Amino acid sequence: MASDAPRDLRITHPARWAVGRVERSGGFVTRMAWHRGDGSSVHWASRTVRRRGRLELRDETGAVTGAVGAERTTAQRLARVNVVVGIAFVVGGSLFALGPLLAELGGAVRTVDVVYLIGGVFFSLGGYTSVVQASNAPTVIDERGALSGGSWTWWAWRPREIGWLSVAVLFAGTLLFGVSLVAAFASDLTARQSNGWIWLPDMAGCVCFLVSGHLALMEVCHGRIGIRLGDLGWWVVAVNQLGSVLFFLAGLAAYTRPATSTVVDLRLVDWGTFGGAVCFVVGGVLQLYERPDT
């Protein structure tokens, strides 16, 4: 086995394969190819390997001839983790959508806060499990082009891989949201305290979500960000990024004016949060289908 791929990938492959085209986005490798001795080639794509455990095969003319999935154990692991991620974001997003509805209907403040907090726990679960999935992305390719991974790990430091960095930033954002959600239970906060303990962590979390989504778009588009209607991964990323934008707008509107101790726009807070949450529910459902064949 050889490992002459870019150093930031840590991939090993049959020694007789020669590295072909390497595509980067923002300095990160997102797609590349190896040429095999018979004229055919094996094509690796960051998100496809990480989410679906799959490589693409092409003949000497460059035409796609099929795909090779990960070996059974690796595929099953990736599939199980993917289910946890998808369900966590569906449940978390559903609770984040329920929270503003209860607020608009005049529900008790503490009830709304509890709904948000539980939703935040599921968001953090989805964020962490996404990091676990990226930490265990298969890195060994055999002669057939089948992928396999090493021993299972609950954490790995891979900041030079765009997929890992994207979900790590997302996870950090969920933790910042958690700070804001817990602080919301405090009583009799001044406008300054509210902005410092609730609004500021919330906005920092929103920025993390936007950065994560931008990295994910760079990864799935392999360069210039554009529209890829035929790519399920693009739809997952695009819908989630729309949700992140709506969360950000809701966050801006939640700033408490020191002079009046009122938020900038309560309706935008509620409906922006609701819209963003629905996007993450849709993204979570779509992600359940972006899985390996087991």
C-alpha positions in Angstrom: 0.0 0.0 0.0 1.1 3.6 -0.7 0.2 7.0 0.7 1.3 9.6 -1.9 -2.0 11.5 -1.7 -1.9 15.0 -0.3 -0.6 15.0 3.2 -3.9 16.4 4.6 -5.9 13.3 3.6 -4.0 10.4 5.3 -5.2 7.9 2.6 -3.5 4.7 1.8 -4.1 2.9 -1.6 -2.5 0.2 -3.7 1.1 1.1 -4.5 0.8 0.8 -8.3 -1.9 3.5 -8.4 -0.7 6.9 -9.6 -2.2 10.1 -8.2 -4.0 12.0 -10.9 -6.0 15.3 -10.7 -6.4 16.9 -7.2 -9.1 19.5 -6.7 -9.0 22.0 -3.9 -11.4 24.5 -2.4 -10.1 27.2 -0.2 -6.9 25.2 0.2 -8.7 22.0 1.2 -8.7 18.9 -0.9 -12.3 18.0 -1.8 -11.9 15.6 -4.8 -9.1 13.6 -6.5 -8.4 10.6 -8.7 -6.0 7.7 -8.9 -5.0 6.1 -12.2 -4.8 2.3 -12.2 -2.6 0.3 -14.4 -5.4 -0.8 -16.8 -6.3 2.7 -17.8 -9.3 3.0 -15.5 -9.4 5.4 -12.5 -10.8 5.7 -9.0 -12.3 9.0 -7.9 -12.5 10.1 -4.3 -14.7 12.9 -3.1 -14.6 14.2 0.5 -18.3 14.3 1.4 -19.2 11.2 -0.6 -16.6 9.1 1.3 -17.4 10.6 4.6 -21.2 10.3 4.4 -21.7 7.4 2.0 -18.4 5.4 2.1 -18.3 5.3 -1.7 -15.7 5.8 -4.5 -16.5 6.3 -8.1 -15.0 4.2 -10.9 -14.3 5.5 -14.5 -12.9 3.8 -17.6 -10.0 5.0 -19.8 -12.3 7.5 -21.6 -13.4 9.1 -18.3 -16.9 7.7 -18.4 -18.4 6.6 -15.1 -18.7 2.8 -14.9 -19.9 2.4 -11.4 -19.1 2.9 -7.7 -17.5 0.8 -5.0 -18.9 0.9 -1.5 -17.0 0.5 1.8 -16.5 -2.9 3.3 -19.4 -4.2 5.3 -18.3 -3.2 8.9 -17.2 0.3 7.8 -20.4 0.8 5.9 -22.6 -0.3 8.8 -20.7 2.0 11.2 -21.1 5.0 8.9 -24.8 4.2 8.4 -25.6 3.9 12.1 -23.9 7.2 12.9 -25.7 8.8 10.0 -29.0 7.7 11.4 -28.2 9.2 14.8 -27.1 12.5 13.2 -30.2 12.8 11.1 -32.7 11.9 13.9 -30.9 14.3 16.3 -31.4 17.2 13.9 -34.9 16.3 13.1 -35.9 16.1 16.8 -33.8 19.2 17.7 -35.2 21.2 14.8 -38.7 20.1 15.7 -38.4 21.4 19.2 -36.8 24.6 18.0 -39.8 25.0 15.7 -42.2 24.2 18.6 -40.6 26.8 20.9 -41.6 30.0 18.9 -45.0 28.6 18.1 -45.7 28.2 21.9 -44.3 31.7 22.4 -46.6 33.2 19.7 -49.6 31.3 21.3 -48.8 32.8 24.7 -47.2 29.8 26.3 -45.4 30.1 29.6 -41.9 31.5 29.3 -40.4 28.6 31.3 -42.2 26.1 29.2 -40.7 27.7 26.0 -37.3 27.8 27.6 -37.4 24.1 28.5 -38.5 23.2 24.9 -35.6 25.2 23.5 -33.1 23.7 26.0 -34.1 20.1 25.1 -33.9 21.0 21.5 -30.4 22.4 22.0 -29.4 19.1 23.6 -30.4 17.2 20.4 -28.6 19.8 18.3 -25.4 19.3 20.3 -25.9 15.5 20.0 -26.2 15.9 16.2 -23.2 18.2 16.1 -21.0 15.8 18.1 -22.1 12.7 16.3 -21.2 14.5 13.0 -17.7 15.0 14.3 -17.6 11.3 15.2 -18.6 10.4 11.7 -15.9 12.7 10.2 -13.3 11.4 12.6 -14.0 7.8 11.3 -14.1 8.6 7.6 -12.5 5.5 5.9 -9.0 6.1 4.7 -7.8 2.7 3.3 -8.6 1.7 -0.3 -8.0 -1.8 -1.5 -7.3 -3.1 -5.0 -11.0 -3.2 -5.9 -11.5 0.4 -4.7 -13.4 -0.6 -1.5 -12.9 1.6 1.5 -12.2 0.6 5.1 -11.4 2.4 8.3 -9.2 1.8 11.2 -10.1 1.3 14.8 -13.2 3.3 16.0 -12.6 6.6 17.7 -14.9 9.0 19.5 -12.7 12.0 18.6 -9.9 12.8 16.2 -8.1 16.1 15.4 -8.3 16.6 11.6 -8.5 20.4 11.0 -6.9 20.1 7.6 -9.9 18.1 6.3 -12.7 20.4 5.2 -15.5 17.9 6.2 -14.2 17.5 9.7 -13.6 21.2 10.1 -17.1 22.0 9.0 -18.8 19.7 11.5 -16.4 20.7 14.3 -17.3 24.3 13.8 -21.0 23.3 13.8 -20.6 21.4 17.0 -18.9 24.5 18.6 -21.9 26.5 17.5 -24.3 24.1 19.2 -22.3 24.4 22.5 -22.5 28.2 22.3 -26.3 27.9 21.7 -26.3 25.8 24.9 -24.7 28.6 26.9 -27.4 31.0 25.7 -30.2 28.5 26.4 -29.1 27.8 29.9 -28.6 31.5 30.6 -32.2 32.2 29.5 -33.3 30.5 32.8 -31.8 33.3 34.8 -34.2 35.8 36.4 -34.2 39.6 36.5 -31.3 40.1 34.1 -30.5 43.7 33.0 -30.4 44.5 29.3 -26.6 44.4 29.5 -26.6 41.0 31.3 -29.1 39.6 28.8 -27.0 40.7 25.9 -23.8 39.4 27.4 -25.1 36.0 28.6 -27.9 35.2 26.1 -27.6 37.3 23.0 -23.8 37.2 22.5 -23.3 33.4 22.8 -26.4 33.0 20.6 -24.9 35.2 17.9 -21.5 33.5 18.2 -23.3 30.2 17.7 -25.1 31.6 14.6 -21.8 32.7 13.1 -20.4 29.2 13.7 -23.4 27.7 11.9 -22.8 30.1 8.9 -19.1 29.3 8.7 -19.8 25.6 9.0 -22.4 25.8 6.2 -20.0 27.8 4.0 -17.3 25.1 4.4 -19.8 22.4 3.6 -20.8 24.2 0.4 -17.2 24.5 -0.5 -16.8 20.8 0.1 -19.8 19.6 -1.9 -19.2 22.1 -4.8 -15.4 21.4 -5.1 -14.5 25.0 -5.7 -16.8 27.7 -6.7 -20.0 27.6 -4.7 -23.0 26.9 -7.1 -26.1 24.9 -7.6 -26.0 21.1 -7.8 -29.6 20.0 -8.1 -28.7 16.4 -8.8 -26.6 16.0 -5.7 -28.4 15.0 -2.5 -25.4 16.2 -0.4 -25.8 19.6 -1.9 -29.5 19.7 -1.0 -28.7 18.8 2.6 -26.0 21.5 2.9 -28.0 24.2 1.1 -31.2 23.7 3.2 -29.2 23.7 6.4 -27.4 26.9 5.3 -30.7 28.6 4.6 -31.7 27.6 8.2 -28.4 29.1 9.5 -29.2 32.4 7.7 -32.6 32.5 9.3 -31.2 31.7 12.7 -28.7 34.5 12.3 -31.4 37.0 11.4 -33.5 35.9 14.4 -30.4 36.3 16.5 -29.8 39.9 15.4 -33.4 40.7 16.1 -33.1 39.3 19.7 -30.7 42.1 20.8 -32.1 43.8 23.9 -32.2 47.6 23.6 -30.5 49.0 26.8 -32.8 52.1 26.8 -36.1 50.1 26.8 -35.1 46.6 27.8 -37.0 45.2 24.8 -35.7 43.2 21.9 -35.3 44.7 18.5 -38.1 42.6 16.8 -39.8 39.8 18.7 -41.8 38.6 15.7 -38.6 38.2 13.7 -37.0 36.3 16.6 -39.9 33.9 16.7 -40.5 33.4 13.0 -36.8 33.5 12.0 -36.2 30.8 14.6 -39.2 28.8 13.4 -38.1 29.0 9.7 -34.5 28.1 10.5 -35.6 25.1 12.6 -37.8 23.8 9.9 -34.9 23.9 7.5 -32.8 21.8 9.9 -35.7 19.3 10.2 -35.8 19.0 6.4 -32.0 18.7 6.2 -32.1 16.0 8.9 -34.7 14.0 6.9 -32.7 14.3 3.7 -29.5 13.2 5.5 -31.1 10.0 6.5 -31.0 9.1 2.8 -27.4 10.2 2.3 -26.0 7.0 3.7 -23.9 4.0 2.6 -25.4 1.0 1.0 -25.2 -1.8 3.6 
